[in-house]
Amino acid sequence: MPDAPPQTRIAIIGAGISGLAAAHHALELTRSRKRNTQIDLFESSSRAGGSIKTIQKDDFLIEAGPDNFITNKPACLALAKRLNLSDQLLQTNDQFRKALVLRKNNLLPVPDGFLLMGPSRWRPMITTRIFSPLAKLRMAAELFIKPKRPNPDESLESFVTRRFGRQALDRLIQPLIAGIYTADPATLSLRATLPRFLEMEQNHGSVIRAMRKQAKKTNQSKSDAGPRYSLFNTFTHGMQTLTDTLIRKITPNHLHLNTTVTSITQNPDQSWTMTFDDGNAHTADHLILATPTFITAKFLAPFNSTAADLLSQIQYSSAAVINLAYNRDQIAHPLNAFGFVVPTIENRNIIAAGFSSIKYVHRAPSGKVVLRAFLGGSMQEDRLNRDDKDLIQLAHNDLTSILSIRGDPLFAIPQRWPNSMPQYKVNHLDLIADIKSNLDQHPNLHLIGSGYDTGVGIPDCIAAAEKTIDKIFA
Ligand SMILES: Cc1cc2nc3c(=O)[nH]c(=O)nc-3n(C[C@H](O)[C@H](O)[C@H](O)COP(=O)(O)OP(=O)(O)OC[C@H]3O[C@@H](n4cnc5c(N)ncnc54)[C@H](O)[C@@H]3O)c2cc1C
């Protein structure tokens, strides 16, 4: 008997982690609910996984893109467990759990209990050499600064200077946040990126007061918590384990590589037809666009120019990750941390560096280390105009002067990520709300990925993808 035609056809464009997670969850629900669904995932390049890319070079494990995921947002950890990857989860090397910040060519520890925005403990703040005595007093005065009411969206710079003073922003908070969002603090939306700090201000009258309360609660609940994961996790064989496992579950029937979608059109019966660069076409009932927003905008332009124009307002910044390997004895610095961040005011070429083989074990053979330098971001994109050889040299020069390195790297692997970091600018959430309301008229069209209101991290992308599939199956 011939197979019955599918009840629902779902097509997904873009096989980064968002598209892969969507396709995988659609397959999970198809099986668990015994549904007859056709699932197709189209990817323009010859590999799926988007910016997740692990390279094995001899005995070195190199992360060319993301190097871990946060566990306090559960979607990635939960997916890893469903994929039977629990035994491959790798926690950070607790012995060196510390971050450093560059201050006038010295690497100083980020004060204990300083969580992105403010201190939850006094003693490390009093003793740190990052801030002047006056700046410390200014930061402590945060306890007495009244919340801004009403509180429209504001930039990170405006919030931090208002509550903690300029030095707190310039010397520590800017580089810590830049490490995540590669953003300009003068334009980064606090509400879209770090709303919990706004809530702290509004609900507790002070970020410091709220953080100290939170720290107390966390300490109390630690004793009765179940099995704990460190805040960041990766996989023994690197982040690509996640995407490779998803790919194995999805292929061969559902994943179409080297297939660039050039346009989409809606049919009178509400289904969607996408056209490929080879002239072929494919039709589906639900269409999920898991492409960067500037590509999604091009798809929408012919039939919803308003939504397309709004989408085009979301800007992306570019970055480069340079992995460099050294003999351990070439480096004088003790490398007793996970890495360091570099404030823009220090005027360097790199914006951060990770001590990869210290943060996670078994990333380099004994006696060797891998360091990961980041360049670019919206504040220093001009550095990326150089060729690869120059980029490696810029990274090596900065590492040499900061970590006291002798000689050249054993090897270096540069990886560029053009237009890869969506910038959540002030009023980003309003912009996304406008886009969504413009798309209400197309209920079978779904937009997912890091550019919207769901967050830029891997767990955020997975959560948004799975939620979209849940909605379709509901
Ligand atoms: C250097 C770097 C480091 C990062 N580090 C971390 C980290 O440590 N932890 C963390 O949680 N997050 C990190 N992130 C963020 C995270 O990796 C990304 O937000 C996430 O991978 C985005 O996934 P995505 O699927 O939404 O988009 P993408 O990965 O960009 O995937 C989109 C896909 O769409 C495809 N595509 C585009 N156009 C078409 C078309 N016309 N037809 C078909 N296919 C098309 C592309 O080829 C691509 O594969 C990092 C990002 C970068 C760039």
Ligand as a Chemical Component Dictionary entry (heavy atoms), coordinates in Angstrom:
data_LIG
# 
_chem_comp.id                   LIG 
_chem_comp.type                 NON-POLYMER 
_chem_comp.pdbx_formal_charge   0 
_chem_comp.three_letter_code    LIG 
# 
loop_
_chem_comp_atom.comp_id 
_chem_comp_atom.atom_id 
_chem_comp_atom.alt_atom_id 
_chem_comp_atom.type_symbol 
_chem_comp_atom.charge 
_chem_comp_atom.model_Cartn_x 
_chem_comp_atom.model_Cartn_y 
_chem_comp_atom.model_Cartn_z 
_chem_comp_atom.pdbx_ordinal 
LIG C1  C1  C 0 32.271 33.572 17.397 1  
LIG C2  C2  C 0 31.016 33.246 18.140 2  
LIG C3  C3  C 0 31.105 32.738 19.421 3  
LIG C4  C4  C 0 29.945 32.412 20.117 4  
LIG N1  N1  N 0 30.055 31.845 21.363 5  
LIG C5  C5  C 0 28.954 31.390 21.986 6  
LIG C6  C6  C 0 29.072 30.606 23.163 7  
LIG O1  O1  O 0 30.171 30.297 23.631 8  
LIG N2  N2  N 0 27.912 30.154 23.742 9  
LIG C7  C7  C 0 26.677 30.438 23.221 10 
LIG O2  O2  O 0 25.662 30.017 23.803 11 
LIG N3  N3  N 0 26.539 31.160 22.084 12 
LIG C8  C8  C 0 27.644 31.615 21.446 13 
LIG N4  N4  N 0 27.522 32.305 20.262 14 
LIG C9  C9  C 0 26.178 32.587 19.741 15 
LIG C10 C10 C 0 25.573 31.374 19.041 16 
LIG O3  O3  O 0 26.570 30.567 18.497 17 
LIG C11 C11 C 0 24.648 31.811 17.920 18 
LIG O4  O4  O 0 23.708 32.736 18.396 19 
LIG C12 C12 C 0 23.895 30.641 17.315 20 
LIG O5  O5  O 0 24.790 29.627 16.915 21 
LIG C13 C13 C 0 23.052 31.131 16.147 22 
LIG O6  O6  O 0 22.456 30.014 15.527 23 
LIG P1  P1  P 0 21.363 30.174 14.387 24 
LIG O7  O7  O 0 20.985 28.824 13.958 25 
LIG O8  O8  O 0 20.263 31.064 14.854 26 
LIG O9  O9  O 0 22.109 30.982 13.216 27 
LIG P2  P2  P 0 23.317 30.533 12.273 28 
LIG O10 O10 O 0 24.280 29.685 13.009 29 
LIG O11 O11 O 0 23.805 31.810 11.682 30 
LIG O12 O12 O 0 22.634 29.645 11.141 31 
LIG C14 C14 C 0 21.926 30.181 10.053 32 
LIG C15 C15 C 0 22.070 29.216 8.912  33 
LIG O13 O13 O 0 21.281 29.672 7.819  34 
LIG C16 C16 C 0 21.969 29.346 6.628  35 
LIG N5  N5  N 0 21.434 30.157 5.535  36 
LIG C17 C17 C 0 21.586 31.490 5.353  37 
LIG N6  N6  N 0 20.957 31.877 4.239  38 
LIG C18 C18 C 0 20.389 30.796 3.689  39 
LIG C19 C19 C 0 19.587 30.567 2.513  40 
LIG N7  N7  N 0 19.252 31.565 1.676  41 
LIG N8  N8  N 0 19.158 29.302 2.241  42 
LIG C20 C20 C 0 19.484 28.262 3.078  43 
LIG N9  N9  N 0 20.244 28.437 4.181  44 
LIG C21 C21 C 0 20.681 29.685 4.498  45 
LIG C22 C22 C 0 23.413 29.662 6.987  46 
LIG O14 O14 O 0 24.330 29.046 6.099  47 
LIG C23 C23 C 0 23.501 29.114 8.392  48 
LIG O15 O15 O 0 23.920 27.765 8.424  49 
LIG C24 C24 C 0 28.666 32.641 19.536 50 
LIG C25 C25 C 0 28.579 33.154 18.235 51 
LIG C26 C26 C 0 29.730 33.436 17.533 52 
LIG C27 C27 C 0 29.633 33.938 16.121 53 
# 
loop_
_chem_comp_bond.comp_id 
_chem_comp_bond.atom_id_1 
_chem_comp_bond.atom_id_2 
_chem_comp_bond.value_order 
_chem_comp_bond.pdbx_ordinal 
LIG C1  C2  SING 1  
LIG C2  C3  SING 2  
LIG C2  C26 DOUB 3  
LIG C3  C4  DOUB 4  
LIG C4  N1  SING 5  
LIG C4  C24 SING 6  
LIG N1  C5  DOUB 7  
LIG C5  C6  SING 8  
LIG C5  C8  SING 9  
LIG C6  O1  DOUB 10 
LIG C6  N2  SING 11 
LIG N2  C7  SING 12 
LIG C7  O2  DOUB 13 
LIG C7  N3  SING 14 
LIG N3  C8  DOUB 15 
LIG C8  N4  SING 16 
LIG N4  C9  SING 17 
LIG N4  C24 SING 18 
LIG C9  C10 SING 19 
LIG C10 O3  SING 20 
LIG C10 C11 SING 21 
LIG C11 O4  SING 22 
LIG C11 C12 SING 23 
LIG C12 O5  SING 24 
LIG C12 C13 SING 25 
LIG C13 O6  SING 26 
LIG O6  P1  SING 27 
LIG P1  O7  DOUB 28 
LIG P1  O8  SING 29 
LIG P1  O9  SING 30 
LIG O9  P2  SING 31 
LIG P2  O10 DOUB 32 
LIG P2  O11 SING 33 
LIG P2  O12 SING 34 
LIG O12 C14 SING 35 
LIG C14 C15 SING 36 
LIG C15 O13 SING 37 
LIG C15 C23 SING 38 
LIG O13 C16 SING 39 
LIG C16 N5  SING 40 
LIG C16 C22 SING 41 
LIG N5  C17 SING 42 
LIG N5  C21 SING 43 
LIG C17 N6  DOUB 44 
LIG N6  C18 SING 45 
LIG C18 C19 SING 46 
LIG C18 C21 DOUB 47 
LIG C19 N7  SING 48 
LIG C19 N8  DOUB 49 
LIG N8  C20 SING 50 
LIG C20 N9  DOUB 51 
LIG N9  C21 SING 52 
LIG C22 O14 SING 53 
LIG C22 C23 SING 54 
LIG C23 O15 SING 55 
LIG C24 C25 DOUB 56 
LIG C25 C26 SING 57 
LIG C26 C27 SING 58 
# 
